[in-house]
Amino acid sequence: MSYPKLLDIHNATVYRDTKKIFDGFSLSVEQGQSTAIIGPNGAGKSTLLKLLSRELYPVVNDDSHVKILGMERPVLWELREKIGLVSADLQQGFVPEVSGLGVVVSGLHNSIGLFHYQDVTESQVDRGRQVLADLGIENLANRPFRQMSTGQQRRCLLGRALIHNPDHLILDEPTSGLDLNATYHYLNTIRQLLQQEKTILLATHHIHEIPPEIKRVVFIQSGEVVADGNKEEMLTDRWMSQLFELPLSVTESNGFYQVLPA
């Protein structure tokens, strides 16, 4: 039995405001094919993920398409039950007074907080507490979002993304702004999700964020895919220096990669 691709973009043109980011852009990702999207700031990584989360739409053209799980016009509510999202944009826009439990439960309502007009059921609250427990952050259940560290906020948002138990996760620079302790705790959680056979699409310019379980790497530069292949072949001095346009040296240890000035 064949499954539709998680992402199937063909010849897409995409604008953000009046700026053209993609012009004839194509990329496909199979379900189960966890992939890291790497590129410098402004390369188009976030635009790609916003296409997948339906925050952006391509220019309508007979010779182009953007399909998500085989659908060109998916029902957004159904899509968000199948694909969880964690991004800096979401974090910055969240209601600061909502509790950690409220952050997680808000994923069931597709909102950036919980509000008086929403019908929050006891079963939803129980599900939220279970997700907090699964992530080891039960202590954040009653803490306001604004009183959390960046790492704590990010873990609550991961819980929000996981509350539907989706098969796929979109992570946009997930450890940006975290200290070393929070970074590696978060990466360990991501590794556990990968080992549970979640498909993760990770956008970053920090290669140390790429867990060993992610094998495919796609390089994006100036709105174009410039290289695509196996991680061991891609994360090299030559490719990284070319992508970021300066001499770089890449090292590997226990499946994790790091980049240093050459």
Secondary structure, 3 states (H helix, E strand, C coil): CCCCCCEEEEEEEEEECCEEEEEEEEEEECCCCCEEEECCCCCCHHHHHHHHCCCCCCCCCCCCEEEECCECCCCHHHHHHHEEEECHHHHHHCCCCCEHHHHHHHHHCCCCCCCCCCCCCHHHHHHHHHHHHHCCCHHHCCCEHHHCCHHHHHHHHHHHHHCCCCCEEEEECCCCCCCHHHHHHHHHHHHHHHHCCCEEEEEECCHHHCCCCCCEEEEEECCEEEEEEEHHHHCCHHHHHHHHCCCEEEEEECCEEEEEEC
